[in-house]
Structure formats: structure tokens, C-alpha cells
Amino acid sequence: MRGEPSCPKCGGRVRAPGLFSDSWQCDVHGTVHPVQPVIPPSVDALNVVVHRTQVPVWMPWPLPVGWLFTGVACAGDDRTGGRATAVACTGPGPLGGMGELILVAEELGVGLGARYAGMEGPDPGPSMDVGKPAQAKVLAAGRPTPLWHVTGALDDRAVFAGEALGLWLWAVVWPEQSGLLMYDELVLADLRDAGAEVELVPCGALSPRLLEP
């Protein structure tokens, strides 16, 4: 994933459009929106994704005390634009130790959120009990946004999902107990609307979670 596009659903290699197909192809998942190589966290890296994507680039803003931006990934290509984004942040967990959060915005069927959740995808709907009250709420682009706990994810992480601006919003938190972070009604900004404030984002080292298959 560091050097070439990969499948958003499994992290495997993908074939570029060519003579026999006008879309990116994964041997396992067929037509996909490729995840572009992840580059070290920086304001420049954020700006590249912000200007390429067709979907939100969600980040807690302001970041919780002591938290840093630790990477961004984008699924899509120059022809279609970004169809999914993933922003990683790292900082002190609510119960001590370090916590990590990946926020994913994606169109239906892309599968990037499910990949970070460690579950069968591509979408969270079948694993959310929306008949019950939402377990968490965030303020996304100024709008109250309910998030439901997603079942079937790997048990080392907490996963929540909902809908924001007509697209899936996933929140994947490590370790699982750091999911308490999501009960604090985080305020999420779409960095496409942040303007010059993007220059103020504090950057840390690249999160290895973004590189997981």
C-alpha cells in the first residue's frame, strides 16, 4: 500500500484500467475504487486529498487535547475523484494509554470502512441495529449525527457507523475501551470547508493502522 494503489476491501493489488477494462480491478473483489498510496502525515498530504475527493474529509476539530493527525488515505483516482477518505488521529486514551481513531467517509459499496473495522463488508447497514437508540452522537459539519455500534468487527477495536451528508460515516477506535471517546459528542469538521485552518492541524507520525490490509 505504500507504493502502489490497492483494493479498498482487502488491501490486495489492483490492475489499472487498460485494453479490456475501463476500471480498476481486484482479483477477489472485481471493480473497485483503488486506495492511493499513503504518504506521511503533513498539511500538504491533507491538502492533496481535500482537493481530490468527492466525499468529506472528517476530522475532530478541534482535536481532543494531546491528539495529533497521523495520516490520511483516499480511495479513487484522478478520473473519478476520491470516493472514500480515511483520516487517522492518535492521542491519549480516555482510560489511559494511547488511543487511535480512524474516521471514514465513503460512498455506498466502497468497502474501506469495513476493511478498517476488520469485518465483512462493504457497508455497515446489516450490522447496525437502527431500531434501537444510537449509542453515540457526533456533530458532523454542524449537524447532529447519530452513530450506532457495529457488530461483527474485530474485538480489539470499537466500531460505530451512521450517515452524514448522504454518505457512510465510520468511526473505528483502538483499543476497544477507547470507544468511550465517541460518547463525548465529538465535533467533526469536513476539511474541504476548513480553508486556511487546515494549516493549523498538528501532525504526528504515520499511524500503522492506515496501512493494515
N, C-alpha and C positions, 0 to 999 in steps of 0.2 A: 504493500500500500504506500510505501514511502516514495517509490519512484515511478509508478505507472498506475493508471486507473484500475479500479477493482469493482467487483459486484457489491451493491449496497446490501444485499441479503446475506451473503456468505463470506465476503472478503476475497473470493477467488478471482482468478484472472478473467479478463473480458477481452473480446475481439472487437476491434474498431469497425465502424461501417466500411463496407467495401463493395465489391462487384455483386455479391449475392444478397446483401442486406444493407438497408439504409439506417440501421440502428445498431447500438452496442449489444453484444450477445455474451451471455454466460452459459457455459456448457450445461449447468444444472438448472438455472432459472430462466433461460431464454432471454427475451428482450428486457433490458434494464437501463436505468439511468446510472452511468458509471460514477463512482466516488473518485474525485480527483485526488492526487497525491497530497497528503497532509504535510504542511510546512510548519516550521517553528512559530510559536505564538508571537505576534507583533501587531502593531496598529496597521502596518502595511498588509499583513495577511488578512486581517479583518476587512480592510477596505476592498481587497480583491474579491472576496466573497460577497460583500454588501453590494458591489456594483454588478456582479454577475447573476445574482439569484433572482428568481421569480417568487420566492416564498420568504417569510420573515426570518430574521436572524435574531433569535431571542437571547437575551442576557439579563440576569438580575441587575437592576440599576436603580439605586446604587448597589454595588456588590456588598454582601454582608461583610462585617468588619473582619479584616485579615484575609479575605478571599481574593484570588487572582484569576485572571483569564489565562487558561492553559491550553488553548488550541481551538481550531475550527476546521470543519470538514464540509464539503459541498458535493452533492450528487447531481449530475447533469453535465452538459458540455456546452461549448460555445454556440452551438446551433440552437439548442433548446433552452439554454439558460439553466440556472440551478433549480432543481425540483425538490430538493431536500437540503436542509442545513443542520449541522450539529455543532453546538458551542459547548466547550468544556470549561469548567471553573473548579478550583481547588482551594480549600481553606480549612480552618478549624471546625471539626465536627461538633454538633450540639452536645454530645456526651463525651467530648474529649477525643484526642487523636485527630487524624486528618480525614476530611470528607471530600468526596468528589461528586460533581454533578454534571451530567450531560443533558442539555435541552435540545430536542429535535423538533423541527417543523418540517412537515412533508406533505406532499400530495398523496391521495389515495393510492395504495398499491406499491409505493416505492420500496418500503421494507427496511429502511435504515434504522428507525426506532426499534423495531423488533430485534434487529441484529444486536444493538447495544443492550437490549433487555435480556438477550440470551434465550429467546423463545421463538417458536414457530410464528411466522408472520403471514402476510406482510403487515396487517393492520391490527390495532388493539381491540376493536369492537367486540369480537366474540369472547374476550377475556375480561370485559368490564361489565359490572352489574349496575347499569344506569337506572335500574328500578329502585335502587337504594340511594340515600343522600350521598353526595360526593364526599370523599374522605379529606380532600384538600381543596383549597382555592388559591388562585393567584390573580393578580391584576395584570392582564396582558394588553398592552397598548391602551391602557386606561379602561379596559372592560373587565368586570368580574368574570372569572373563568373557572368553572368547577373542573376538578381533576379526580378521576376515580382510580382506586388501586387496581393494578393489572395483575391477574393471576397467571401462573404458568411460567413466570420469569425465574432465572437462576436465584437461589436463595441467599446469595452473598450481596444482593442489591435490592433496593426498593424501587418499584416502578409505578408511575402514575401517568395517566393519559386523559386527554379531553380534546375539545375542539376550540380553536382560536382563529379568527379571521377566515373561517371556512376551511381550515386545514387541520390535520392532526398535530397536536402538541404532546410530546412525550417528555417526561422528566425521569431520568434514571440516576439513582443516587447510590453511592458506595460509601462505607459499608451499609448494610441493610438498616441498622439502627439510626444512621444519619438521615433516614427518611423523615425524621422529626422536623428537619429543615423545611419541609413542604407544608407544615402546619402553621407556619409563621406568616402566611399570606404574602409571599414574595411579590415584589413589583417587577414585572418583566417589561423591558423596552425592546422594541423592534429596532435594531441598529440601523436599518435602512432610513429611519426617521431621525436618527440621533445627530446628524450633521457633524459639526466640529467637536462635539462632546466625545466622539469616538477616540479622539487624540488623548483623552484623559484615562482611558482604560488601563489599569495596571496589569502588566504581563508577567507570568511566571514561566517555569519550564514546561515543555510539552507533556501533556498527560498521556501516559501509555494506553489509557482506556480508549482513546480515539483510534489506536492502531490495532485494536483487538479484532480478530477475524469474526 
